[in-house]
Amino acid sequence: MGRIYDDIGFSNIALLDAVIGQDAVAKVGNGIPFKTMQAAINACKAAHDALYGTLPSEPPAVALPPPPMNARQGFVIDVAPYTSYDEDVTINVSGAFHLMITSEAGWDLGVFDGVFPQTNWNPKGAPAVAPGPGVSSRSITITGNPYNNVQPGTDNQDIRGSVVITSKARAPWHGTNHLAWWGPRIAGRILFDQPQHAAPAAYGGNLEVVLDCEIFGNGFTESVSCLNTTYAGVSPGNNPLLTIELNRCRFRKAANFGSNCTLGQAIGSRFDQLLTVGTYGTINLCRFSGGLTATTASGFAPVGVFSSFMAGPFTGNVGAKLRLDLASNTSLVENGNTVVGWTKTLLNDATP
């Protein structure tokens, strides 16, 4: 099969098509699509490492030379619309790897052939809380240390790894299952398995994540999880440093990003069960059906919860501010929710 695109303009793009793809001959930038998502991810990482060079998984004992300027490049996997990938995939973000997985419309990770009463909008075997025969629980695991610091004891590079899962279709809010099909759908979960070092904190990395998708958590108890393992003699060693942005997402089960996570913004997203983060910034037009656990507000302005549906327990540090506009507070009160630890602050009150 010949190329479907010219090389020009596709230097950092890997095409992906489960129907006509060919893993054996596809390459980043050659216009021939990969057949499997993992093969496309591996090719992008290899291309990144060829530019950047591989960094050690732990902080270096001696200073390393600064990476070349072209190491700041990112890579894109362009998925054929409405194709499905029945595979578990792993993204290694070491060496400040930048990867976007996108499409002109929706795409599926897993098998979505649920039957009544779940209908075909749900993954096979839904709802399930454990993997097993007849359960589609295909997931994304993010590994590796994305630390941006190649000079010990300094932070002179500040090149953070990033993962973006999205659609170019600008899918509508997840108000109905029909419209949700315009965005990516993940049958299983997203699992963060990354190191957190005791000191210096920067060596634990700071991964930037943007999600614009629906995650079912089928076969698991959570849609998003952080693996509790030991790294570099530190146990528990996994509460990764994350900065996240959630746009038009839906999490069918608990979304546990951990207490080292900064939620920069959540826009037009639905949380069917508990959302757990460290700090929160802007939350707008969201629906909480299982509450929110966070420590305090962040510095991402405007800080607060705006025009959102609030149900479930809302838990934070004692004295920290849960900033609510009038519409969000009205929903909070009407639903009879509990606020634990937080000091509720109404944004329509201009008192200092």
BAKOL-365850 format. One record per residue (C-alpha): residue number from 1; residue in one letter; chain; x negated, y negated, z. Coordinates in nm, 3 decimals, decimal comma. Example, Ala and Ser with C-alpha at 12.3 -4.5 7.8 and 13.67 -1.06 7.14 Angstrom:
<roros>
RORO sepa sedo lumba       u       v       w
RORO    1    A     A  -1,230   0,450   0,780
RORO    2    S     A  -1,367   0,106   0,714
</roros>
This chain:
<roros>
RORO sepa sedo lumba       u       v       w
RORO    1    M     A   0,000   0,000   0,000
RORO    2    G     A  -0,131  -0,344  -0,088
RORO    3    R     A  -0,135  -0,655   0,120
RORO    4    I     A   0,192  -0,828   0,191
RORO    5    Y     A   0,022  -1,158   0,275
RORO    6    D     A  -0,297  -1,327   0,161
RORO    7    D     A  -0,576  -1,357   0,415
RORO    8    I     A  -0,555  -1,737   0,418
RORO    9    G     A  -0,392  -1,856   0,738
RORO   10    F     A  -0,387  -1,513   0,899
RORO   11    S     A  -0,737  -1,493   1,045
RORO   12    N     A  -0,615  -1,445   1,403
RORO   13    I     A  -0,283  -1,271   1,329
RORO   14    A     A  -0,210  -0,900   1,346
RORO   15    L     A   0,109  -0,795   1,169
RORO   16    L     A   0,318  -0,517   1,326
RORO   17    D     A   0,587  -0,310   1,157
RORO   18    A     A   0,707   0,024   1,292
RORO   19    V     A   0,853   0,117   0,950
RORO   20    I     A   0,578   0,044   0,696
RORO   21    G     A   0,276  -0,013   0,922
RORO   22    Q     A  -0,051   0,176   0,879
RORO   23    D     A  -0,278   0,184   1,185
RORO   24    A     A  -0,560   0,347   0,989
RORO   25    V     A  -0,610   0,056   0,748
RORO   26    A     A  -0,456  -0,245   0,922
RORO   27    K     A  -0,688  -0,512   1,061
RORO   28    V     A  -0,649  -0,851   1,220
RORO   29    G     A  -0,611  -1,096   0,934
RORO   30    N     A  -0,598  -0,854   0,640
RORO   31    G     A  -0,220  -0,876   0,588
RORO   32    I     A  -0,154  -0,504   0,634
RORO   33    P     A   0,072  -0,436   0,935
RORO   34    F     A  -0,008  -0,203   1,218
RORO   35    K     A   0,244   0,069   1,298
RORO   36    T     A   0,202   0,083   1,676
RORO   37    M     A   0,190  -0,208   1,918
RORO   38    Q     A  -0,103  -0,066   2,114
RORO   39    A     A  -0,315  -0,044   1,800
RORO   40    A     A  -0,239  -0,409   1,722
RORO   41    I     A  -0,325  -0,515   2,078
RORO   42    N     A  -0,652  -0,321   2,071
RORO   43    A     A  -0,752  -0,479   1,741
RORO   44    C     A  -0,686  -0,830   1,874
RORO   45    K     A  -0,887  -0,759   2,190
RORO   46    A     A  -1,176  -0,623   1,987
RORO   47    A     A  -1,171  -0,934   1,767
RORO   48    H     A  -1,168  -1,152   2,079
RORO   49    D     A  -1,462  -0,964   2,233
RORO   50    A     A  -1,656  -0,998   1,910
RORO   51    L     A  -1,627  -1,377   1,944
RORO   52    Y     A  -1,654  -1,410   2,318
RORO   53    G     A  -1,872  -1,117   2,415
RORO   54    T     A  -1,765  -0,885   2,693
RORO   55    L     A  -1,783  -1,014   3,049
RORO   56    P     A  -1,838  -0,793   3,353
RORO   57    S     A  -1,529  -0,682   3,542
RORO   58    E     A  -1,671  -0,832   3,862
RORO   59    P     A  -1,841  -1,171   3,921
RORO   60    P     A  -2,195  -1,180   3,780
RORO   61    A     A  -2,490  -1,197   4,018
RORO   62    V     A  -2,669  -1,448   3,795
RORO   63    A     A  -2,543  -1,728   3,576
RORO   64    L     A  -2,432  -1,629   3,228
RORO   65    P     A  -2,470  -1,857   2,927
RORO   66    P     A  -2,156  -2,053   2,837
RORO   67    P     A  -1,936  -1,879   2,580
RORO   68    P     A  -1,937  -2,011   2,224
RORO   69    M     A  -1,674  -2,269   2,136
RORO   70    N     A  -1,488  -2,026   1,912
RORO   71    A     A  -1,425  -1,811   2,219
RORO   72    R     A  -1,138  -2,047   2,298
RORO   73    Q     A  -0,935  -1,890   2,018
RORO   74    G     A  -0,615  -1,695   2,071
RORO   75    F     A  -0,457  -1,408   1,881
RORO   76    V     A  -0,101  -1,347   1,763
RORO   77    I     A   0,087  -1,024   1,699
RORO   78    D     A   0,371  -1,099   1,456
RORO   79    V     A   0,634  -0,825   1,494
RORO   80    A     A   0,874  -0,732   1,214
RORO   81    P     A   1,224  -0,842   1,326
RORO   82    Y     A   1,451  -0,580   1,484
RORO   83    T     A   1,189  -0,307   1,491
RORO   84    S     A   1,146  -0,073   1,789
RORO   85    Y     A   0,833   0,068   1,953
RORO   86    D     A   0,870   0,380   2,166
RORO   87    E     A   0,538   0,346   2,347
RORO   88    D     A   0,385   0,219   2,670
RORO   89    V     A   0,129  -0,053   2,605
RORO   90    T     A  -0,160  -0,203   2,802
RORO   91    I     A  -0,303  -0,553   2,758
RORO   92    N     A  -0,654  -0,606   2,895
RORO   93    V     A  -0,693  -0,979   2,961
RORO   94    S     A  -1,058  -0,968   3,070
RORO   95    G     A  -1,283  -1,235   2,928
RORO   96    A     A  -1,003  -1,496   2,915
RORO   97    F     A  -0,819  -1,311   2,636
RORO   98    H     A  -0,527  -1,506   2,485
RORO   99    L     A  -0,247  -1,305   2,323
RORO  100    M     A   0,098  -1,399   2,192
RORO  101    I     A   0,347  -1,132   2,082
RORO  102    T     A   0,623  -1,292   1,878
RORO  103    S     A   0,865  -1,233   1,590
RORO  104    E     A   1,111  -1,410   1,363
RORO  105    A     A   1,387  -1,252   1,575
RORO  106    G     A   1,422  -0,975   1,835
RORO  107    W     A   1,221  -0,657   1,881
RORO  108    D     A   1,243  -0,364   2,123
RORO  109    L     A   0,992  -0,185   2,342
RORO  110    G     A   1,161   0,146   2,415
RORO  111    V     A   1,466   0,330   2,286
RORO  112    F     A   1,794   0,140   2,306
RORO  113    D     A   2,067   0,394   2,231
RORO  114    G     A   2,272   0,385   2,550
RORO  115    V     A   2,624   0,526   2,529
RORO  116    F     A   2,953   0,417   2,684
RORO  117    P     A   2,993   0,264   2,940
RORO  118    Q     A   2,639   0,126   2,902
RORO  119    T     A   2,680   0,078   2,524
RORO  120    N     A   2,398   0,048   2,275
RORO  121    W     A   2,274  -0,277   2,429
RORO  122    N     A   2,105  -0,078   2,708
RORO  123    P     A   1,796   0,146   2,699
RORO  124    K     A   1,839   0,520   2,689
RORO  125    G     A   1,934   0,665   3,027
RORO  126    A     A   2,020   0,330   3,187
RORO  127    P     A   2,057   0,263   3,467
RORO  128    A     A   1,777   0,472   3,619
RORO  129    V     A   1,538   0,404   3,908
RORO  130    A     A   1,274   0,663   3,818
RORO  131    P     A   1,114   0,779   3,491
RORO  132    G     A   1,221   1,116   3,360
RORO  133    P     A   1,361   1,311   3,066
RORO  134    G     A   1,624   1,116   2,880
RORO  135    V     A   1,513   0,784   3,033
RORO  136    S     A   1,348   0,522   2,815
RORO  137    S     A   1,116   0,330   3,048
RORO  138    R     A   0,858   0,194   2,803
RORO  139    S     A   0,659  -0,079   2,975
RORO  140    I     A   0,379  -0,334   2,945
RORO  141    T     A   0,086  -0,311   3,187
RORO  142    I     A  -0,146  -0,610   3,211
RORO  143    T     A  -0,494  -0,523   3,339
RORO  144    G     A  -0,839  -0,675   3,364
RORO  145    N     A  -0,984  -0,974   3,542
RORO  146    P     A  -0,901  -1,293   3,350
RORO  147    Y     A  -1,143  -1,497   3,560
RORO  148    N     A  -1,255  -1,808   3,379
RORO  149    N     A  -1,580  -1,863   3,563
RORO  150    V     A  -1,905  -1,747   3,405
RORO  151    Q     A  -2,128  -1,957   3,633
RORO  152    P     A  -2,133  -1,816   3,987
RORO  153    G     A  -2,006  -2,057   4,248
RORO  154    T     A  -1,868  -2,306   3,996
RORO  155    D     A  -1,558  -2,349   3,786
RORO  156    N     A  -1,717  -2,517   3,488
RORO  157    Q     A  -1,544  -2,324   3,211
RORO  158    D     A  -1,178  -2,316   3,315
RORO  159    I     A  -1,068  -2,093   3,029
RORO  160    R     A  -0,782  -1,884   3,162
RORO  161    G     A  -0,650  -1,574   2,997
RORO  162    S     A  -0,288  -1,588   2,882
RORO  163    V     A  -0,008  -1,363   2,761
RORO  164    V     A   0,300  -1,496   2,580
RORO  165    I     A   0,595  -1,269   2,494
RORO  166    T     A   0,850  -1,457   2,288
RORO  167    S     A   1,051  -1,496   1,969
RORO  168    K     A   1,037  -1,770   1,707
RORO  169    A     A   1,416  -1,744   1,674
RORO  170    R     A   1,473  -1,968   1,978
RORO  171    A     A   1,724  -1,719   2,106
RORO  172    P     A   2,027  -1,847   2,295
RORO  173    W     A   2,064  -1,816   2,669
RORO  174    H     A   2,142  -1,461   2,784
RORO  175    G     A   2,512  -1,530   2,825
RORO  176    T     A   2,614  -1,220   2,631
RORO  177    N     A   2,443  -0,901   2,522
RORO  178    H     A   2,505  -0,989   2,158
RORO  179    L     A   2,306  -1,311   2,166
RORO  180    A     A   2,035  -1,153   2,380
RORO  181    W     A   1,942  -0,931   2,087
RORO  182    W     A   1,776  -1,231   1,925
RORO  183    G     A   1,488  -1,203   2,170
RORO  184    P     A   1,242  -0,931   2,274
RORO  185    R     A   1,380  -0,653   2,496
RORO  186    I     A   1,164  -0,434   2,719
RORO  187    A     A   1,324  -0,112   2,841
RORO  188    G     A   1,094  -0,060   3,140
RORO  189    R     A   0,895  -0,322   3,327
RORO  190    I     A   0,598  -0,555   3,318
RORO  191    L     A   0,331  -0,437   3,562
RORO  192    F     A   0,046  -0,665   3,673
RORO  193    D     A  -0,257  -0,456   3,772
RORO  194    Q     A  -0,531  -0,715   3,821
RORO  195    P     A  -0,794  -0,784   4,086
RORO  196    Q     A  -0,768  -1,034   4,364
RORO  197    H     A  -1,101  -1,100   4,530
RORO  198    A     A  -1,132  -1,228   4,885
RORO  199    A     A  -1,388  -1,494   4,789
RORO  200    P     A  -1,446  -1,691   4,582
RORO  201    A     A  -1,082  -1,706   4,487
RORO  202    A     A  -1,153  -1,815   4,130
RORO  203    Y     A  -1,307  -1,478   4,057
RORO  204    G     A  -0,968  -1,320   4,102
RORO  205    G     A  -0,874  -1,487   3,777
RORO  206    N     A  -0,572  -1,700   3,706
RORO  207    L     A  -0,360  -1,551   3,433
RORO  208    E     A  -0,110  -1,776   3,254
RORO  209    V     A   0,207  -1,593   3,146
RORO  210    V     A   0,500  -1,719   2,937
RORO  211    L     A   0,803  -1,493   2,901
RORO  212    D     A   1,100  -1,539   2,669
RORO  213    C     A   1,256  -1,192   2,680
RORO  214    E     A   1,486  -0,948   2,857
RORO  215    I     A   1,335  -0,686   3,090
RORO  216    F     A   1,561  -0,403   3,202
RORO  217    G     A   1,341  -0,222   3,455
RORO  218    N     A   1,491   0,109   3,343
RORO  219    G     A   1,322   0,396   3,524
RORO  220    F     A   1,190   0,165   3,797
RORO  221    T     A   1,318  -0,030   4,097
RORO  222    E     A   1,188  -0,361   3,960
RORO  223    S     A   1,169  -0,537   3,624
RORO  224    V     A   0,836  -0,697   3,723
RORO  225    S     A   0,589  -0,542   3,968
RORO  226    C     A   0,240  -0,597   4,105
RORO  227    L     A   0,041  -0,279   4,165
RORO  228    N     A  -0,102  -0,251   4,515
RORO  229    T     A  -0,454  -0,113   4,463
RORO  230    T     A  -0,804  -0,179   4,598
RORO  231    Y     A  -1,054  -0,391   4,404
RORO  232    A     A  -1,411  -0,476   4,507
RORO  233    G     A  -1,360  -0,335   4,855
RORO  234    V     A  -1,060  -0,557   4,923
RORO  235    S     A  -0,740  -0,377   5,022
RORO  236    P     A  -0,468  -0,446   4,940
RORO  237    G     A  -0,646  -0,588   4,642
RORO  238    N     A  -0,366  -0,676   4,410
RORO  239    N     A  -0,168  -0,990   4,453
RORO  240    P     A  -0,280  -1,149   4,129
RORO  241    L     A  -0,317  -1,520   4,071
RORO  242    L     A  -0,046  -1,598   3,816
RORO  243    T     A   0,097  -1,915   3,666
RORO  244    I     A   0,423  -1,834   3,489
RORO  245    E     A   0,682  -2,001   3,268
RORO  246    L     A   1,017  -1,829   3,213
RORO  247    N     A   1,228  -1,944   2,919
RORO  248    R     A   1,565  -1,786   2,841
RORO  249    C     A   1,470  -1,466   3,022
RORO  250    R     A   1,686  -1,205   3,188
RORO  251    F     A   1,558  -0,968   3,454
RORO  252    R     A   1,804  -0,683   3,511
RORO  253    K     A   1,624  -0,575   3,830
RORO  254    A     A   1,404  -0,750   4,087
RORO  255    A     A   1,132  -0,972   3,941
RORO  256    N     A   0,840  -0,946   4,183
RORO  257    F     A   0,555  -1,168   4,065
RORO  258    G     A   0,387  -1,169   4,408
RORO  259    S     A   0,308  -1,443   4,657
RORO  260    N     A   0,005  -1,572   4,462
RORO  261    C     A   0,229  -1,666   4,169
RORO  262    T     A   0,304  -2,026   4,075
RORO  263    L     A   0,636  -2,060   3,894
RORO  264    G     A   0,578  -2,367   3,680
RORO  265    Q     A   0,924  -2,363   3,532
RORO  266    A     A   1,224  -2,138   3,475
RORO  267    I     A   1,468  -2,262   3,213
RORO  268    G     A   1,796  -2,096   3,113
RORO  269    S     A   1,703  -1,766   3,277
RORO  270    R     A   1,902  -1,500   3,463
RORO  271    F     A   1,783  -1,307   3,769
RORO  272    D     A   2,021  -1,019   3,837
RORO  273    Q     A   1,829  -0,926   4,153
RORO  274    L     A   1,571  -1,093   4,379
RORO  275    L     A   1,304  -1,321   4,228
RORO  276    T     A   0,977  -1,331   4,426
RORO  277    V     A   0,708  -1,592   4,359
RORO  278    G     A   0,460  -1,794   4,562
RORO  279    T     A   0,552  -2,154   4,483
RORO  280    Y     A   0,822  -2,296   4,256
RORO  281    G     A   0,832  -2,604   4,033
RORO  282    T     A   1,119  -2,678   3,793
RORO  283    I     A   1,421  -2,445   3,789
RORO  284    N     A   1,695  -2,556   3,552
RORO  285    L     A   2,013  -2,395   3,415
RORO  286    C     A   1,932  -2,062   3,580
RORO  287    R     A   2,149  -1,793   3,737
RORO  288    F     A   2,040  -1,628   4,062
RORO  289    S     A   2,249  -1,323   4,153
RORO  290    G     A   2,007  -1,176   4,410
RORO  291    G     A   1,836  -1,475   4,566
RORO  292    L     A   1,486  -1,622   4,565
RORO  293    T     A   1,183  -1,566   4,789
RORO  294    A     A   0,902  -1,822   4,769
RORO  295    T     A   0,664  -1,990   5,010
RORO  296    T     A   0,702  -2,357   4,920
RORO  297    A     A   0,743  -2,606   4,637
RORO  298    S     A   0,458  -2,658   4,390
RORO  299    G     A   0,319  -2,967   4,224
RORO  300    F     A   0,493  -2,902   3,890
RORO  301    A     A   0,729  -3,199   3,851
RORO  302    P     A   1,018  -3,244   3,853
RORO  303    V     A   1,031  -3,013   4,154
RORO  304    G     A   1,368  -2,866   4,238
RORO  305    V     A   1,662  -2,650   4,134
RORO  306    F     A   1,891  -2,819   3,882
RORO  307    S     A   2,235  -2,717   3,750
RORO  308    S     A   2,190  -2,354   3,857
RORO  309    F     A   2,411  -2,076   3,994
RORO  310    M     A   2,292  -1,974   4,339
RORO  311    A     A   2,385  -1,639   4,496
RORO  312    G     A   2,193  -1,420   4,739
RORO  313    P     A   1,949  -1,496   5,022
RORO  314    F     A   1,702  -1,780   4,970
RORO  315    T     A   1,390  -1,738   5,182
RORO  316    G     A   1,087  -1,964   5,222
RORO  317    N     A   0,829  -2,083   5,473
RORO  318    V     A   0,959  -2,264   5,780
RORO  319    G     A   0,973  -2,635   5,708
RORO  320    A     A   0,916  -2,600   5,331
RORO  321    K     A   1,167  -2,781   5,112
RORO  322    L     A   1,429  -2,611   4,901
RORO  323    R     A   1,514  -2,903   4,673
RORO  324    L     A   1,862  -2,878   4,521
RORO  325    D     A   2,068  -3,108   4,303
RORO  326    L     A   2,441  -3,148   4,367
RORO  327    A     A   2,556  -2,879   4,121
RORO  328    S     A   2,313  -2,617   4,257
RORO  329    N     A   2,395  -2,696   4,619
RORO  330    T     A   2,767  -2,672   4,544
RORO  331    S     A   2,713  -2,323   4,403
RORO  332    L     A   2,497  -2,231   4,703
RORO  333    V     A   2,770  -2,335   4,946
RORO  334    E     A   3,061  -2,187   4,750
RORO  335    N     A   2,887  -1,848   4,734
RORO  336    G     A   2,828  -1,849   5,109
RORO  337    N     A   2,453  -1,795   5,074
RORO  338    T     A   2,199  -1,792   5,354
RORO  339    V     A   1,892  -2,017   5,356
RORO  340    V     A   1,610  -1,879   5,573
RORO  341    G     A   1,300  -2,078   5,663
RORO  342    W     A   1,361  -2,351   5,407
RORO  343    T     A   1,461  -2,705   5,490
RORO  344    K     A   1,734  -2,775   5,235
RORO  345    T     A   1,677  -3,111   5,065
RORO  346    L     A   1,952  -3,260   4,847
RORO  347    L     A   1,820  -3,446   4,545
RORO  348    N     A   2,116  -3,683   4,542
RORO  349    D     A   1,992  -3,822   4,876
RORO  350    A     A   1,736  -4,096   4,811
RORO  351    T     A   1,637  -4,121   5,177
RORO  352    P     A   1,256  -4,080   5,215
</roros>
